[in-house]
Amino acid sequence: MTKEMIWLGIGFLGQAMFSMRFLVQWIASERIKRSVIPHAFWYFSLFGGLTLLSYAIYRLDPVFIIGQATGLFIYIRNLMLLRNQTHSGAEQAS
C-alpha cells in the first residue's frame, strides 16, 4: 500500500466521521420528535475535523486547513460548555 493510498484512506475516514454527525443528530431528533444536538454530534465533529485537518495538512491545502482548524475551536468549545453544564447540574442535584 502506498503512502498516497494511506492518506486517501485517512481522508475518506475523516469525511465519514464528519458525515456521521448528521446521521447521529437526525436519529436523536427523530427519537424525541424535536430537533436536538446530542453530545455525539460534537465528538464526531471533533474527531472527523481532526482527521480531515491532518489530511488537509498533508495535501498542503490552505483553504481546507483554515476551514477545518477554525471548526475545531467551535467543536472543542461546545464540548467544554456541555461538560460545564453537566458538572453544574451534578452540583445542583447534590
C-alpha positions in Angstrom: 0.0 0.0 0.0 1.5 3.3 -1.0 1.7 6.5 1.2 -0.8 8.2 -1.1 -3.4 5.4 -0.7 -3.0 5.5 3.1 -3.6 9.3 3.1 -6.5 8.9 0.8 -7.9 6.3 3.3 -7.4 8.8 6.1 -9.2 11.5 4.1 -12.2 9.2 3.5 -12.2 8.1 7.2 -12.3 11.7 8.3 -15.1 12.5 5.9 -17.1 9.5 7.0 -16.7 10.5 10.7 -17.6 14.1 9.9 -20.7 13.0 8.0 -21.8 10.6 10.8 -22.5 13.7 13.0 -25.6 14.5 10.8 -26.9 10.9 10.9 -26.5 10.9 14.7 -28.3 14.3 15.0 -31.1 13.1 12.8 -31.7 9.9 14.6 -31.6 11.6 18.0 -34.1 14.2 16.8 -36.4 11.6 15.3 -36.5 9.6 18.6 -37.8 12.6 20.6 -39.7 14.3 17.8 -37.8 17.6 18.1 -34.5 19.0 16.9 -31.6 18.3 19.3 -27.9 18.1 19.0 -26.6 15.1 21.0 -23.1 15.1 22.6 -22.0 12.5 19.9 -22.5 15.2 17.3 -19.7 17.3 18.8 -17.4 14.3 19.2 -17.9 13.2 15.6 -17.3 16.8 14.6 -14.1 17.0 16.6 -12.6 13.6 15.5 -13.7 14.0 11.9 -12.4 17.6 11.8 -9.0 16.5 13.3 -8.7 13.7 10.8 -9.7 16.0 7.9 -7.2 18.6 9.2 -4.5 16.0 9.1 -5.4 15.2 5.6 -5.5 18.9 4.6 -2.1 19.5 6.1 -0.7 16.5 4.2 -2.2 17.9 1.0 -0.9 21.4 1.8 -4.4 22.9 1.1 -4.5 26.3 2.9 -8.3 26.7 2.3 -9.1 23.3 3.7 -6.6 23.8 6.6 -8.1 27.1 7.7 -11.7 25.8 7.4 -11.0 22.7 9.5 -8.8 24.4 12.1 -11.5 27.1 12.6 -14.2 24.5 13.1 -12.1 22.6 15.7 -12.3 25.6 18.1 -16.1 25.6 17.8 -16.3 21.8 18.5 -14.0 22.0 21.4 -15.8 25.0 22.9 -19.2 23.2 22.6 -17.8 20.1 24.4 -16.4 22.4 27.1 -19.8 24.0 27.5 -21.5 20.6 27.7 -19.0 19.4 30.3 -19.6 22.6 32.4 -23.3 22.2 32.0 -23.1 18.6 33.2 -20.9 19.5 36.2 -23.2 22.4 37.2 -26.2 20.1 37.0 -24.5 17.5 39.2 -23.6 20.1 41.8 -27.2 21.4 41.9 -28.5 17.9 42.3 -26.4 17.3 45.4 
